Amino acid sequence: MASTPTSGTFQAYRAGLLHFNDDPAYHANAHHWHEDGLLIVNDGKVHMAGDYAQLVHLLPEGTPVHDYRGKLITPGFIDTHVHYPQTDMIASPAPGLLPWLEKYTFPTERKFADPAHATSVASFFLDELTRCGTTTAMVYCTVHPQSVDAFFGESQKRNLRMVAGKVLMDRHCPDFLRDTAESGVRESEELIKRWHNNGRQLYAITPRFAPTSTEAQLEMAGALAKAYPDTFLQTHVAENTDEVAWVKSLFPNARSYMDVYDHYGMLRPRSMYAHCIWLDDADRARMADTKSAISICPTSNLFLGSGLFDFERADAAQVPLSLATDVGGGTSFSMLQTMNEAYKVARMGGTYLQAMRMFYLATLGGARSMQLEGTIGNFAPGTEADFVVLDPKATPLLARRTERTESLEELLFAIALLGDDRTVAATYAAGNRVHQRED
């Protein structure tokens, strides 16, 4: 039963409201849709969400009601794999992942030894995320601790819920980006103590991928993850076949690429594995057993020619799934554009991905994968008020198509397939507007 708010600073937002309580691929009543809805925010958190007609009389006198009728409000998008240092090298040509790393990624990341440069890129990156409706991301910094400080400093200014970490990389990389097993883990622990749970900032232990860490570094990273179980862990796995073959040559005793990480205690809740294209069923079963999550990166997988993610097998194993842009391998910061590419990747693999599920994966699915359900991802009372206002008439083509939709599924599908950053009318973090589109 809805109750009348009694204290705090209230704001209300009127629009179509969509959020999820479960995965619509498995549950018929997984979403909440209020065509004329009201979202009530109290001191940066959701107080209640529902039909406007039922809730409006509960508002304290004088509560501002922001009128977004004709638009949709959803929880802020959650991007579970993205590299902020690669912002300036997005859309760089290369024949595959490994030469792309050598030619563009490593030289670009070298610049982040300069705190001023890191701060400038972090500021642009976060503005670009919020312009695209993304309010939470799992972010890779560089090997430089100052790149992490710069990122979290800019995130904290905006009061965003962000997860990030210093890359660990002590071999198979240029000397100017190489740490050591000891220094990398020591610096990571210092950053954990400085930033983890500092406001809305959260830390992720971040080995780049198995080939660029010695066994000593992987062992120490796994021990660090065990010592700080509420931190996150993020890395790459099984992105392309050349990479998989390289890992096999470096770790000949491992059953699989994923088994390398498992051996060092890195499969656990709050661990996020990007790509996961070339896994087998044993890998997926192990991920499900350990509550390790998959970050699906369709735009970068297509851009680098890495392969097609297998939705059917991942779903059969019930591995937690989420979506990610993977900039700068990915070619757009927009989670709507990412949905577009995910739909096509799924179709090429024989899976029909409903729009309702795409929006789930970009919101509550991301929160669940990160073990943050109840904090972000939907409009349950007490969750943080991160949300995005979507305009189905943002472009002439989108307006023409959405005028002809006959169901919520059709409307969401049109927004996902035709939408981009222009579709985002406004973005809110902890109840404060952090982006407004200039019309």
C-alpha positions in Angstrom: 0.0 0.0 0.0 1.4 3.4 -1.0 1.9 5.8 1.8 2.2 9.6 2.0 5.8 10.8 2.2 6.5 12.6 5.5 10.0 14.0 5.3 12.9 14.7 3.0 13.3 16.5 -0.3 10.9 15.2 -2.9 10.8 15.4 -6.7 8.3 13.7 -9.0 8.6 12.8 -12.6 5.6 12.0 -14.9 6.1 9.9 -18.0 5.7 6.3 -19.2 7.6 4.2 -16.6 9.3 0.9 -17.4 11.4 -1.2 -15.1 12.0 -4.9 -14.3 11.8 -7.3 -11.4 13.1 -10.3 -13.3 14.4 -11.6 -16.7 11.5 -11.4 -19.2 13.0 -14.4 -21.1 12.0 -16.6 -18.2 9.1 -14.8 -16.4 5.9 -13.6 -17.9 5.4 -10.8 -15.3 9.0 -9.6 -15.2 8.3 -6.0 -16.0 6.3 -3.0 -14.7 4.8 -0.7 -17.2 2.9 2.4 -16.4 1.8 4.2 -19.6 1.0 7.4 -17.5 3.4 6.8 -14.6 4.8 8.8 -11.7 8.3 8.3 -10.2 8.7 9.8 -6.8 12.3 10.5 -5.6 13.2 11.4 -2.0 16.7 12.5 -1.2 18.3 10.8 -4.2 16.5 7.5 -3.8 13.3 6.0 -5.2 10.4 6.4 -2.9 7.8 4.8 -5.1 6.8 4.3 -8.7 3.5 3.6 -10.3 0.4 5.0 -12.0 0.2 8.7 -11.9 -3.5 8.7 -11.0 -2.9 6.5 -8.0 0.2 8.3 -6.6 -0.3 11.9 -7.4 -2.5 12.6 -4.4 0.2 11.2 -2.1 2.7 13.9 -2.9 3.4 16.5 -0.2 2.0 19.9 -1.1 4.4 21.8 -3.3 6.4 18.8 -4.6 7.7 19.7 -8.1 6.3 17.4 -10.8 8.6 17.3 -13.9 6.3 16.7 -16.9 7.9 14.2 -19.3 4.6 13.0 -20.9 5.1 11.5 -24.3 8.5 10.1 -23.2 9.7 7.0 -21.3 11.6 6.8 -18.1 13.7 3.7 -17.4 16.4 3.0 -14.9 19.8 4.4 -16.0 21.7 2.1 -18.3 24.5 -0.1 -16.9 27.5 -0.7 -19.1 29.5 -3.6 -17.7 32.7 -3.3 -19.7 34.3 -0.2 -21.1 37.8 1.3 -21.3 37.9 5.1 -20.6 41.5 5.5 -21.7 40.5 4.3 -25.2 38.1 7.1 -25.7 40.5 9.0 -28.1 41.3 5.9 -30.2 37.7 4.7 -30.9 37.2 3.7 -34.5 40.9 2.8 -35.1 41.4 0.3 -38.0 43.2 -3.0 -37.5 42.9 -6.6 -38.8 42.3 -8.1 -35.3 42.5 -7.8 -31.6 46.2 -8.4 -31.0 47.5 -6.0 -33.7 44.9 -3.4 -32.6 46.3 -3.6 -29.0 49.9 -3.1 -30.2 49.3 -0.3 -32.7 46.7 1.8 -30.9 45.8 0.7 -27.4 49.2 0.6 -25.7 50.5 3.9 -27.2 47.3 5.6 -26.2 47.3 4.3 -22.7 50.9 5.5 -22.2 49.6 9.1 -21.9 47.8 8.3 -18.7 50.9 8.7 -16.7 50.0 12.4 -16.9 47.3 13.1 -14.3 46.1 16.2 -16.2 45.6 14.1 -19.4 43.8 11.4 -17.4 41.5 13.9 -15.8 40.6 15.5 -19.1 39.8 12.2 -20.8 37.8 11.0 -17.7 35.7 14.2 -17.7 34.9 13.8 -21.4 34.2 10.1 -21.0 31.8 10.5 -18.2 30.0 13.3 -19.9 29.6 11.0 -23.0 28.3 8.2 -20.8 25.6 10.4 -19.2 24.7 11.9 -22.6 23.9 8.4 -23.7 21.9 7.6 -20.6 24.5 5.4 -18.9 24.7 6.0 -15.1 26.8 3.0 -14.0 29.8 1.4 -15.8 32.5 -1.1 -15.0 35.6 0.8 -16.2 39.2 -0.1 -17.1 41.7 2.5 -16.3 45.4 2.0 -17.2 48.3 0.6 -15.2 48.9 4.1 -13.7 47.3 4.6 -10.3 46.9 8.3 -11.2 44.5 7.2 -14.0 42.3 5.6 -11.4 42.4 8.7 -9.1 41.5 10.9 -12.0 38.6 8.7 -13.0 37.1 8.4 -9.6 37.6 12.1 -8.9 35.6 13.1 -11.9 32.9 10.5 -11.1 32.6 11.7 -7.6 32.1 15.3 -8.8 29.0 14.0 -10.7 27.9 11.6 -7.9 27.8 8.6 -10.2 27.7 5.0 -9.2 30.9 3.8 -11.0 33.2 0.7 -10.7 36.8 1.0 -11.9 40.3 -0.3 -11.4 43.9 -0.1 -12.2 45.0 -2.6 -15.0 47.4 -5.3 -13.8 49.9 -6.1 -16.6 53.5 -7.4 -15.9 54.4 -9.1 -19.2 53.8 -9.1 -23.0 53.4 -5.4 -23.1 55.6 -2.4 -23.7 58.0 -1.5 -20.8 56.3 1.8 -20.4 53.0 0.0 -19.4 54.5 -2.8 -17.3 54.1 -3.1 -13.6 55.3 -6.0 -11.5 53.3 -8.7 -9.6 54.2 -7.0 -6.3 53.8 -3.3 -7.3 50.6 -3.9 -9.2 48.8 -5.6 -6.3 50.3 -3.2 -3.8 49.0 -0.2 -5.8 45.6 -1.9 -6.2 45.3 -2.4 -2.5 46.1 1.2 -1.9 43.4 2.2 -4.4 40.9 -0.1 -2.8 41.5 1.5 0.6 41.2 5.0 -1.0 38.2 4.5 -3.3 36.1 1.4 -2.6 32.8 2.5 -1.0 34.0 6.1 -1.0 30.6 7.7 -1.8 29.2 5.9 -4.8 32.6 4.7 -6.0 33.5 1.0 -6.1 36.7 -0.8 -6.9 37.4 -3.6 -9.4 40.6 -5.7 -9.3 41.6 -5.6 -13.0 44.1 -8.0 -14.6 43.9 -7.0 -18.2 43.8 -10.6 -19.5 45.7 -13.8 -18.7 48.4 -13.4 -21.4 49.6 -10.0 -19.9 50.0 -11.3 -16.3 52.6 -13.7 -15.0 51.4 -16.6 -12.9 52.8 -14.7 -9.9 50.6 -11.7 -10.7 47.5 -13.8 -11.2 48.2 -15.6 -7.9 48.5 -12.3 -6.0 45.5 -10.8 -7.7 43.4 -13.9 -6.7 44.7 -13.5 -3.1 43.7 -9.8 -3.2 40.2 -10.7 -4.4 39.9 -13.2 -1.6 41.1 -10.6 1.0 38.5 -8.0 -0.3 35.5 -10.1 -1.2 33.1 -7.2 -1.6 35.3 -5.6 -4.3 34.7 -6.4 -8.0 37.0 -8.3 -10.4 37.0 -7.7 -14.1 39.0 -9.1 -17.0 38.7 -10.4 -20.6 38.3 -14.1 -21.6 37.9 -16.0 -24.9 37.5 -13.0 -27.1 39.0 -14.4 -30.3 40.6 -17.6 -31.5 44.2 -16.2 -31.7 44.0 -15.1 -28.1 42.6 -18.5 -27.0 45.5 -20.2 -28.7 48.0 -17.9 -27.1 46.6 -18.6 -23.7 46.9 -22.3 -24.4 50.6 -22.0 -25.2 51.2 -19.9 -22.0 49.2 -22.1 -19.7 49.5 -25.6 -21.1 48.2 -27.3 -18.0 44.9 -25.4 -17.8 41.8 -27.2 -19.1 40.6 -24.0 -20.8 41.2 -20.2 -20.9 38.5 -19.8 -18.2 40.2 -22.5 -16.1 43.3 -20.2 -15.8 41.3 -17.7 -13.9 39.5 -20.4 -11.9 42.8 -21.8 -10.8 43.7 -18.5 -9.2 40.4 -18.1 -7.4 39.0 -15.4 -9.7 35.6 -17.0 -10.4 33.3 -15.5 -7.7 30.4 -13.2 -7.1 31.1 -9.7 -8.4 33.5 -11.0 -11.1 32.8 -9.8 -14.6 34.2 -11.6 -17.7 34.0 -9.7 -21.0 33.3 -11.4 -24.3 33.1 -15.1 -23.4 32.7 -16.1 -27.1 34.9 -19.2 -27.3 33.9 -20.9 -24.1 32.6 -24.5 -23.7 29.8 -25.8 -21.7 32.0 -26.7 -18.8 33.2 -23.1 -18.6 29.7 -21.8 -18.6 28.6 -24.3 -15.9 31.5 -23.2 -13.7 30.6 -19.6 -14.2 27.0 -20.2 -13.2 28.1 -22.2 -10.1 30.4 -19.4 -8.9 28.0 -16.5 -9.8 30.5 -15.1 -12.2 29.0 -13.0 -14.9 29.3 -12.4 -18.6 29.6 -9.0 -20.2 28.3 -9.3 -23.8 30.2 -6.8 -26.1 28.5 -7.1 -29.6 29.8 -3.9 -31.2 33.5 -4.6 -30.4 33.1 -8.3 -31.3 31.8 -7.3 -34.7 34.3 -4.5 -35.2 37.3 -6.7 -34.4 35.9 -9.8 -36.1 36.1 -11.7 -32.9 33.0 -13.9 -33.3 29.3 -14.1 -32.3 28.2 -14.5 -28.7 26.1 -17.7 -28.1 23.0 -16.6 -26.2 21.4 -20.1 -26.4 24.3 -21.9 -24.6 24.8 -19.1 -22.1 21.1 -19.2 -21.2 21.1 -23.0 -21.0 23.8 -22.7 -18.3 22.0 -19.8 -16.6 25.0 -17.6 -16.5 24.3 -14.0 -15.4 24.3 -11.8 -18.5 24.7 -8.1 -19.2 25.5 -5.7 -22.1 28.5 -3.5 -22.6 29.8 -1.1 -25.2 33.5 -2.0 -24.8 34.7 1.4 -26.1 37.2 1.7 -27.8 36.9 -1.7 -29.5 33.2 -0.9 -29.4 32.2 1.9 -31.8 29.5 3.7 -29.7 28.9 4.8 -26.1 25.2 4.3 -26.7 23.6 1.3 -25.0 20.7 1.7 -27.5 23.2 1.1 -30.3 24.6 -1.8 -28.3 21.1 -3.3 -28.1 20.9 -2.9 -31.9 24.0 -4.9 -32.5 23.2 -7.5 -29.8 19.9 -8.2 -31.6 21.7 -8.8 -34.9 24.4 -11.0 -33.2 21.7 -13.1 -31.6 19.8 -13.5 -34.8 23.0 -14.7 -36.6 23.3 -17.3 -33.9 19.7 -18.4 -34.2 18.3 -16.6 -31.1 15.5 -14.1 -31.2 16.2 -11.4 -28.7 13.1 -9.5 -27.6 13.4 -5.8 -27.0 12.0 -6.3 -23.5 14.9 -8.5 -22.7 17.4 -6.1 -24.2 16.2 -3.3 -21.9 16.4 -5.8 -19.0 20.0 -6.7 -19.8 20.9 -3.0 -19.9 19.3 -2.3 -16.6 18.4 -4.9 -13.9 20.4 -7.6 -15.8 23.5 -5.5 -15.3 22.8 -4.8 -11.7 22.2 -8.5 -11.0 25.4 -9.5 -12.8 27.2 -7.0 -10.6 25.4 -8.2 -7.4 24.0 -4.7 -7.1 20.3 -5.5 -7.3 18.5 -3.4 -4.6 21.1 -0.6 -5.1 20.6 0.2 -8.8 18.8 -1.3 -11.8 15.1 -0.8 -11.2 12.6 1.4 -9.3 12.1 -0.7 -6.2 11.6 1.5 -3.2 15.0 2.5 -1.7 17.1 2.0 -4.8 19.2 4.9 -6.0 17.4 7.3 -8.3 19.5 6.8 -11.4 17.2 7.0 -14.5 17.1 8.1 -18.1 14.3 9.9 -20.0 13.9 8.5 -23.5 12.2 10.5 -26.3 10.5 8.2 -28.9 10.2 11.3 -31.2 13.9 12.3 -31.0 14.5 12.0 -34.8 12.0 12.2 -37.7 12.4 8.5 -38.5 12.0 7.4 -34.9 9.0 9.6 -34.5 7.4 8.2 -37.7 8.0 4.6 -36.7 6.9 4.9 -33.0 3.6 6.6 -34.1 2.8 3.3 -35.7 3.7 0.9 -32.9 0.9 -1.3 -31.6 2.5 -2.7 -28.4 5.1 -1.9 -25.8 7.4 -4.5 -27.3 7.2 -2.8 -30.7 7.8 0.6 -29.2 10.9 -0.6 -27.3 12.2 -2.4 -30.4 12.0 0.7 -32.5 13.8 2.7 -29.8 16.5 0.1 -29.5 17.0 -0.4 -33.3 16.7 3.3 -34.3 17.8 5.1 -31.2 21.1 6.6 -30.2 22.4 9.5 -28.0 19.8 11.8 -29.5 17.0 9.7 -28.0 18.2 10.6 -24.5 16.3 13.7 -23.4 17.8 13.7 -19.8 19.8 11.6 -17.5 19.6 11.6 -13.7 22.0 10.3 -11.1 20.9 10.0 -7.4 18.0 12.2 -8.3 20.1 15.0 -9.8 20.0 15.8 -13.5 23.5 15.2 -15.0 22.6 15.6 -18.7 19.9 17.4 -20.6 19.7 17.2 -24.4 20.0 20.5 -26.2 17.1 20.7 -28.6 
